């Protein structure tokens, strides 16, 4: 399984508007059918550049699904953020491959 991670630093001047928007944007990304779930988290480390930083982690069904997202959906979905927020929200993207997962068993 793969995680498509988008980390975004959001300028304080647009923070509230961006947070409302991202909560609408995530379901749009999931509606592409390329991901099984998404997690929105706030990064708790203060950035030198200021603002607030978030990470959105999308779990992809497969490498093929992630590649299909890039080919078919990513550009149009990214353009909306760029038009709305310009350089007041700066994003970088990483891909993670899950090697193994562990859970606590209290039985």
Long-range contacts (C-beta under 8 A, 24 or more apart in sequence): 1-59, 1-60, 1-61, 1-62, 1-97, 1-98, 2-59, 2-60, 2-62, 2-63, 2-66, 2-95, 2-96, 2-97, 2-98, 3-57, 3-58, 3-59, 3-60, 3-95, 3-96, 3-97, 3-98, 4-35, 4-57, 4-58, 4-60, 4-66, 4-69, 4-93, 4-95, 5-55, 5-56, 5-57, 5-58, 5-93, 5-94, 5-95, 5-96, 6-55, 6-56, 6-58, 6-91, 6-92, 6-93, 7-43, 7-53, 7-54, 7-55, 7-91, 7-92, 7-93, 7-94, 8-53, 8-54, 8-55, 8-56, 8-89, 8-90, 8-91, 9-47, 9-49, 9-51, 9-52, 9-53, 9-89, 9-90, 9-91, 10-51, 10-52, 10-53, 10-54, 10-85, 10-88, 10-89, 11-50, 11-51, 11-88, 11-89, 12-50, 12-51, 12-52, 13-88, 14-85, 14-88, 14-89, 15-51, 15-52, 17-84, 17-85, 18-85, 18-89, 21-81, 21-84, 21-85, 22-54, 22-56, 25-77, 25-80, 25-81, 26-56, 28-77, 29-58, 29-73, 29-77, 30-58, 32-69, 32-72, 32-73, 32-77, 33-65, 34-60, 34-61, 34-65, 34-66, 34-68, 34-69, 34-73, 35-59, 35-60, 35-61, 35-65, 35-69, 36-60, 36-61, 66-95
